[in-house]
Structures are given as structure tokens and as C-alpha cells.
Amino acid sequence: MKTDLSLAELLALVEIVDEHVDRNFPGVDPPRVLREIQQKLDTVITRHRTEIDSAIQTARKRKKATGH
């Protein structure tokens, strides 16, 4: 089983969890487990913020260079 996630996979996972919470618990506190998952993901992202920002900038530069 793969346990390491790439930055893209991590960001996608965060987006999925956030969308799930927003869609299923609008204006309401999500269940404890979902709240804990969000907090853990936020902690990981905060810890790797510089690396994530660098990856995003690189992707944008590549996209701009190819004209897409």
C-alpha cells in the first residue's frame, strides 16, 4: 500500500475533504472525525507550505510557457 503522497495528491485530497464537508455540512460543524482530518491535513500543508508554493509556481510557469 502506498503511504506517501505527492504534493499534487495531498492538495487534491484536501480539496476533496473540504468540498465534502462544505456540501454535506453547510453552516454546521462537521462530525469530529472529519474535523480532525481537516486539522491534520492543514498541519501537513502548513509544514510543507514553501514546497507546495514552489510546486504551484513551477506548474503555472510551465502552463504559461506552453500556452495552455
C-alpha distances in whole Angstrom, upper triangle without the diagonal:
4,6,9,11,15,18,18,15,16,20,19,17,20,22,21,21,24,25,24,26,29,29,29,31,34,36,34,32,29,27,26,23,23,25,23,20,22,24,20,20,23,23,20,22,25,24,23,26,27,24,24,28,28,25,27,30,29,28,31,33,31,32,35,36,35,37,35
4,6,8,11,14,15,12,13,17,16,15,18,20,19,19,23,24,23,25,28,28,28,30,32,35,33,31,28,27,26,22,22,24,22,19,21,22,19,17,21,21,17,19,22,21,20,22,24,21,20,24,24,21,23,26,25,24,27,29,28,29,32,33,32,34,32
4,7,10,13,14,11,11,15,15,13,16,19,18,18,21,23,22,24,26,27,27,28,31,33,31,29,26,25,23,20,20,21,19,16,18,19,15,14,18,17,14,16,19,18,17,20,22,19,18,22,23,20,22,25,25,24,27,29,28,29,32,33,33,35,32
4,7,10,12,9,9,13,14,13,15,18,18,18,20,22,22,24,26,28,28,29,31,33,32,29,26,26,25,21,21,22,20,16,18,18,15,14,16,16,12,14,17,15,14,17,18,15,15,19,19,17,19,22,21,21,24,26,25,26,29,30,29,32,29
4,6,8,6,6,9,10,10,12,14,15,15,18,19,20,21,24,25,26,27,28,30,30,28,25,25,24,21,19,20,19,15,16,17,14,12,15,15,11,12,15,14,12,15,16,13,12,16,16,14,16,19,18,17,21,23,22,23,26,27,27,28,26
4,5,5,6,9,10,11,12,14,15,17,18,20,21,23,24,26,27,28,29,31,31,29,27,27,26,23,22,22,21,18,18,19,16,13,15,16,12,12,15,14,11,13,14,11,10,13,13,10,12,16,15,14,17,19,18,19,22,23,23,25,23
4,5,5,6,8,10,11,12,14,15,16,18,20,21,22,24,26,27,27,29,29,27,25,26,25,23,21,21,20,17,16,17,15,12,13,14,10,9,12,12,9,10,11,8,6,10,10,8,9,13,12,12,15,17,17,17,20,21,22,23,21
4,5,5,6,9,10,11,12,14,15,16,18,20,21,22,24,25,26,28,28,27,25,26,26,23,21,22,21,18,17,18,17,13,15,16,13,11,15,15,12,13,14,11,8,11,12,9,9,13,12,10,13,16,15,15,18,20,20,21,19
4,6,5,6,9,10,10,12,14,15,16,18,20,21,22,24,25,27,27,26,23,24,23,21,18,20,19,15,15,17,15,12,14,16,13,12,16,16,13,14,16,14,11,14,15,12,13,16,16,14,17,20,19,19,22,23,23,24,22
4,5,5,6,9,10,11,12,14,15,17,18,20,21,22,23,25,25,23,21,21,21,18,16,17,16,12,12,13,12,8,10,12,9,8,12,12,11,12,14,12,10,13,15,12,13,16,17,15,18,21,20,20,23,25,25,26,24
4,5,5,6,9,10,11,12,14,15,16,18,20,21,21,23,23,22,20,21,21,19,16,17,17,13,12,14,13,9,10,12,10,8,12,13,11,11,14,12,9,11,13,11,10,14,15,13,15,18,18,18,21,23,23,24,21
4,5,5,6,9,10,10,12,14,15,16,18,20,20,23,23,22,19,21,21,19,16,17,17,14,13,15,15,11,13,15,13,12,15,17,15,15,17,15,12,14,16,14,13,16,17,15,16,20,19,18,21,24,23,24,21
4,5,5,6,9,10,11,12,14,15,16,18,19,21,21,20,17,18,18,15,13,14,14,10,10,13,12,9,11,14,12,11,15,16,15,15,18,17,14,16,19,16,16,19,20,18,20,23,23,22,25,27,27,27,24
4,5,5,6,9,10,11,12,14,15,16,17,19,19,17,15,16,16,14,11,12,12,9,7,10,10,7,8,11,10,9,12,14,14,13,17,16,13,15,18,16,15,19,20,18,20,23,23,22,25,28,27,28,25
4,6,5,6,8,10,10,12,14,15,16,18,18,18,15,17,18,16,13,14,15,12,10,13,14,10,11,15,14,12,15,17,16,15,18,18,14,16,18,16,15,18,20,18,18,22,22,21,23,26,26,26,23
4,5,5,6,9,10,10,12,14,15,18,18,17,14,16,17,15,12,13,15,12,10,14,14,11,13,16,16,15,18,20,19,19,22,21,17,19,22,19,18,22,23,20,21,25,25,23,26,29,28,28,25
4,5,5,6,9,10,11,12,13,15,15,14,11,12,13,11,8,10,11,8,7,11,12,9,11,14,14,14,16,19,18,18,22,21,18,20,23,21,20,23,25,23,24,27,27,26,29,32,31,31,28
4,5,5,6,8,10,10,11,13,13,12,10,13,14,13,9,10,12,10,8,11,13,10,11,14,15,14,16,19,19,18,21,21,18,19,22,21,19,22,24,22,23,27,27,26,28,31,31,30,27
4,5,5,6,8,10,10,13,14,14,12,14,16,15,12,13,15,13,11,15,16,14,14,18,18,17,19,22,22,21,24,23,20,21,24,22,20,24,25,23,23,27,27,25,28,31,30,29,26
4,6,5,6,8,10,13,13,13,10,12,14,13,9,11,14,12,11,15,16,14,16,19,19,18,21,23,23,23,26,26,22,24,27,25,23,27,28,26,27,30,30,28,31,34,33,33,29
4,6,5,5,7,10,9,9,6,9,11,11,8,9,12,11,9,13,15,14,14,18,19,18,20,23,23,23,26,26,23,24,28,26,24,28,30,27,28,32,32,30,33,36,35,35,31
4,6,6,5,8,9,10,9,12,15,15,11,12,15,14,12,15,17,16,16,19,20,19,21,24,24,23,27,27,23,24,28,26,24,27,29,27,27,31,31,29,31,35,34,33,30
4,6,6,10,11,12,11,13,16,16,13,14,17,16,15,18,20,18,19,22,23,22,24,27,27,26,29,29,26,27,30,28,26,29,31,28,29,32,33,30,32,36,35,34,30
4,6,10,9,10,8,10,14,14,11,13,16,15,14,18,20,19,20,23,24,23,25,28,28,28,31,31,28,29,32,30,29,32,34,31,32,35,36,33,36,39,38,37,34
4,6,5,7,6,9,12,13,10,11,15,15,14,16,19,18,19,22,23,23,24,27,28,27,31,31,28,29,32,31,29,32,34,32,33,36,37,35,37,40,40,39,35
4,5,8,9,12,15,16,13,14,17,17,15,18,21,20,20,23,25,24,25,28,29,27,31,31,28,29,32,31,29,32,34,32,32,35,36,34,36,39,39,38,35
4,7,9,12,15,17,14,14,17,18,16,18,21,21,20,23,25,24,25,28,29,28,31,32,29,29,33,32,30,33,35,34,33,37,38,36,37,41,41,40,37
4,6,9,12,14,12,11,15,16,15,16,20,20,19,22,24,24,25,28,29,28,32,32,29,30,34,33,31,34,37,35,35,39,40,38,39,43,43,42,39
4,7,8,11,10,8,12,13,12,13,16,17,17,19,22,22,22,25,27,26,30,31,28,29,33,32,30,33,36,34,34,38,39,38,39,43,43,42,39
4,6,8,6,6,10,11,10,12,15,15,15,18,20,20,21,24,25,25,29,29,26,28,31,30,29,32,34,33,33,37,37,36,38,41,41,41,38
4,6,6,6,9,10,11,12,14,16,17,19,20,21,23,25,26,26,30,30,28,30,33,32,31,34,36,35,35,39,39,38,41,43,43,43,40
4,6,5,6,9,10,10,12,14,15,16,18,20,21,23,24,25,29,29,27,29,32,31,31,34,36,35,36,39,40,39,41,44,44,44,41
4,5,5,6,9,10,11,12,14,15,17,18,20,21,23,24,28,27,25,28,31,29,29,32,34,33,34,37,38,37,39,42,42,42,39
4,5,5,6,9,10,11,12,14,15,16,18,20,21,22,26,25,23,25,28,27,26,30,31,30,31,34,35,34,36,39,39,39,36
4,5,5,6,9,10,11,12,14,15,16,18,20,20,24,25,22,24,27,27,26,29,31,30,31,34,35,34,36,39,39,39,36
4,5,5,6,9,10,11,12,14,15,17,19,19,23,23,22,24,27,26,26,29,31,30,31,34,35,35,37,39,40,40,37
4,5,5,6,9,10,11,12,14,15,17,18,21,21,19,22,24,23,23,26,28,27,28,32,32,31,34,36,36,37,34
4,5,5,6,9,10,10,12,14,15,16,19,20,17,19,22,21,21,24,26,25,26,29,30,29,32,34,35,35,32
4,5,5,6,9,10,10,12,14,15,19,19,17,19,22,22,22,25,27,26,27,30,31,31,33,36,36,37,34
4,5,5,6,9,10,11,13,14,18,17,16,19,21,21,21,24,26,25,27,30,30,30,33,35,35,36,34
4,5,5,6,9,10,11,12,15,15,13,16,18,17,18,21,22,22,23,26,27,27,29,31,32,33,30
4,5,5,6,9,10,10,14,14,12,14,17,17,17,20,22,22,23,26,27,27,29,31,32,32,30
4,5,5,6,9,10,13,14,13,15,18,18,18,21,23,23,24,27,28,29,30,33,34,34,32
4,5,5,6,8,12,11,11,13,16,15,16,19,20,20,22,25,26,26,28,30,31,32,30
4,5,5,6,9,9,8,10,13,13,13,16,17,18,19,22,23,23,25,27,28,29,27
4,5,5,9,10,9,11,13,14,15,17,19,20,21,23,25,25,27,29,30,31,29
4,6,8,9,10,12,14,14,16,18,19,20,22,24,25,26,28,30,31,32,31
4,6,5,6,9,10,11,12,14,16,17,19,20,21,23,24,26,27,29,27
4,5,5,6,8,10,10,12,14,15,16,18,20,21,22,24,26,27,26
4,5,5,6,9,10,11,12,14,15,17,18,20,21,22,25,26,25
4,6,5,6,9,10,11,12,14,15,17,18,20,21,23,24,24
4,5,5,6,9,10,11,12,14,15,17,18,20,21,23,21
4,5,5,6,9,10,11,12,14,15,16,18,20,21,20
4,5,5,6,9,10,11,12,14,15,16,19,20,19
4,5,5,6,9,10,11,12,14,15,17,18,17
4,5,5,6,9,10,11,12,14,16,16,15
4,5,5,6,9,10,10,12,14,15,15
4,5,5,6,9,10,10,12,14,14
4,5,5,6,9,10,11,12,11
4,5,5,6,8,10,10,10
4,5,5,6,9,10,10
4,5,5,6,9,9
4,5,5,6,6
4,6,5,6
4,5,8
4,6
4
